[in-house]
Structure formats: C-alpha cells, structure tokens
Amino acid sequence: MSDVDPTVAPSGTGCVECDEAKGWWVHLRRCAACGHIGCCDDSPMKHASAHWRESGHPVIQSFEPGEDWFWDYSSDDYYDGPQLAPPDSRPADETVPGPRGRVPSDWFEQLERQRG
C-alpha cells in the first residue's frame, strides 16, 4: 500500500476515536493513506500516532485550518506530499482544543500533568 492516496477523503471532521469515546483533542492530523482523522501527540489520547503504529500508515497531514504540512512518523521528518481530497481541515469555527462542549475546564492542567 502506498503511504499517500490523494483521492481518499478524510474520515470526518474530528478525531474518530475521541468522537466515539466523547473525548477531546488539541489538534487534528489526517492519515495520508486512508483519511483517518486522529488527534495529535499533544492531545490526551494521541490517536494519530496510535493509528500509524496499528495500521503501518506513516504519513500524516495537519488537519488544522491554514496548515498544509505533512509528517512522516517512520522517518521522523517532514514529508513533501500532494494535495489531498477535500476538505483539507476541520471546520474553521471549531474551538482549539475541541470539540466545543467536550473540552474540560481544566484542560490545560490535564495536559501539563500528562507532560509530567
């Protein structure tokens, strides 16, 4: 399987696993091979990198408005990727962290504890 399929649409507008669990995220990342949307490694659950480890799909693209960079987990470096199928980001009016209504009031303290 190729590391990038520019024809595949994203799986949704939020982290798949966080949405299922009614969790929250800091930023979103899109798998460039299958379109899976997962949360970044600054998020409590780190679903984007977990997806890479489980699927073997190493290349992601930011799913944040105004960002178009790619990252390759396997080389731990930026990747020069193509334009992917739309949409290219979460809704611009969504909160960061998000999604609106599920972010705990002590989110910053939770992240600080996680970073240890």
HELIX and SHEET records of a PDB file:
HELIX    1   1 VAL A   16  ALA A   21  1                                   6    
HELIX    2   2 HIS A   47  SER A   55  1                                   9    
HELIX    3   3 TRP A  107  ARG A  115  1                                   9    
SHEET    1   A 5 ILE A  37  CYS A  39  0                                        
SHEET    2   A 5 LEU A  28  CYS A  31 -1                                        
SHEET    3   A 5 VAL A  59  SER A  62 -1                                        
SHEET    4   A 5 PHE A  70  ASP A  72 -1                                        
SHEET    5   A 5 ASP A  77  TYR A  79 -1                                        
END                                                                             
